[in-house]
Amino acid sequence: MKRLPESITFKVKNNEYTLPCQTRKEDRFLASPLMIQRSELVCGGEKVYFESVSVESLYALTQTTEKTARILFDAQKSRTIFSINGLDAIELTDETGKVINLFALQHERKSLELLYGLSNQSFAQIAMKLSATECKSSGEVLTLNEPQTDWSVKHIHIDGIVSSIDY
């Protein structure tokens, strides 16, 4: 995934998909040892969120991308649609049965990019273009009024999303 001011581009092997987007709001914050940049976007009339997370040099992301997503979104269930070259398409289900569609890209345990909030139709269209995988949603999409990730100390350190690197 590559975030530009006017779009997000997904590239998997020889397949590429560009999603035109407009930025509504951007925030940067520190949740030590993480630096997080969060953007509220409008992509094809849909309100979505893009988060770019980098880890300080003496730390690393320790969980799988799917497990990290389940923790951050407090999801009851998760289903990986595809995982190719570090890009994961994941359907998360919350305690009410509503779905959050997520694309996540992890780079060598040092950074993580998240795009979430897409409709089932948009999510399925991108998944099909990138992986030739048919994606049928298992529920109604959660309407996002605010960011859904919880970058709390509990999730980061106690639940083990990040840990120190021993040299």
N, C-alpha and C positions, 0 to 999 in steps of 0.2 A: 504494500500500500504506500502510495506517495501522496502526501497532502500538499496541494498548491492553493494559492488564494481563491481560485475559482473552481477547483475540482479536486476529486480524489481519484487516483488511478490505481487499479489493481492489476498486477501482472503475475501470471503463473505460467511457467514454461513459455510456450509460444502464444498464449492467450492473454489478451489485455482488454480491460473494460474501464472506461472513464465515466465517472459520475459527476455531472456538473453540480456545483454547490455554491451557495452564498453564505458568508459568515455573518452571523447575527451578534455573537458575543464571544470573547476569549478571556480566559483566566489562566494565570500561572500560579502554582503554589507548591510549597515544599511539605512533604510528609516524610521526613527523614527516615531512611536514606534515599528517598525518591524525589525527583523533580517531575511535576505533572503539569502539562499544558492541556487545558480542556477548551474545546470550541463547540459552541452551539451553532449548527448549520441548518440551512434549508436546502434540501436536495430533491428536485422534482416535486416541490410542494410539500415535502415531508420534513418535519422537524426531527433532526438526528443529532447525535453527539459524537465527536471525535476526540479521543484522548491519546496523547503521546507521553509515555512515561520512560524516564531514564534512571538508571540505578547508579549510585555513587561507586567509585572505583573499587572499594574494598568489599563490595556486596554483590550479590547475584540473585536473580529470580530463581526460585528453587522448585516450584510446582509446575506441573504440565499446564499448558495454556487453558485447557478445559477446566481443570481444578481451580486455577487462579480465577477464572471467570465465575465459577460457581460460588466461590468465596466472596468476591467483590460485589456480585449482584445478589447475594443471599438467595441463590436459586435452589429450588427444591429438586429440580431435575435438569439435566443437560443432555443434548444429543449433538454429536459432531456430524455435520453433513459431509464435509471433506476436510482433509488436512494435506496440503501440498506445499513443500518448500517453506515451511514455517507459517504459512497462511492457513488459518482455520476458519471455517464457517460453522458457527455453533448456534443452536436454538436452545435458549434458556427458558425455563418455566418457573414462575414465582409461586408463592403459596396460594394465590387465588386462581391458579391455572392459566394466567395470562402469559403470553410469550414475548420474549425480547430476542430479536434477531441480531446476531453479533458476528462481525468479522474481526479477527484478532491476528496480529502478526508479531511474533517474538523474534528478536535478533540476538542470538548467542547468549541468552540469559542476562543481557545487559539493558535491553529496552523492549518495550511493549507498546503496540499501537492498537487502539480499539475503535471501531465504528459500530454504533448500535442505534436502534430505533427505526430501522427500515421496515416498511410494510412487508407482509408475506410475499406479495407480488414482486416487489423490487428485489428482495432478498433472493427469491427463487430465480429471477431473471439473471442476476449477477452470478449466482452459483452455477447455473446452467452454462453461461458463457465461459466461465473460468475452468470448470471441471467436467462439463458434460454430465453432471449429476443432477437428476431430477429431485427437487426439494418440495415435499408436501408438508405444509405446516400442521402441527398437532394442536393448534389452538388460536384463539383471538389474540391479536397483538396488544400489548400494554401501551396505552397512550402516555407519552412522556411529557410531563409538565416541568420536570427538572432532571438533572443528571441522576443516574441510578447507581453509580459505583460508590462504594464506601471505602475510602482509603484511610481507615482508622488504624490506630496503633495495634489494636487487637488483630485485625486482619493481616497487617503487614508483618508483625513480629510473632505473635502468639500462634496464629493460624499458619504461619510459615511461608507466606508469599515470598519473602526475602530473607536471606541469611548472610552472615559474613563469610568471606572467602578466607580459608586458612592457607597461608603460604608456608 
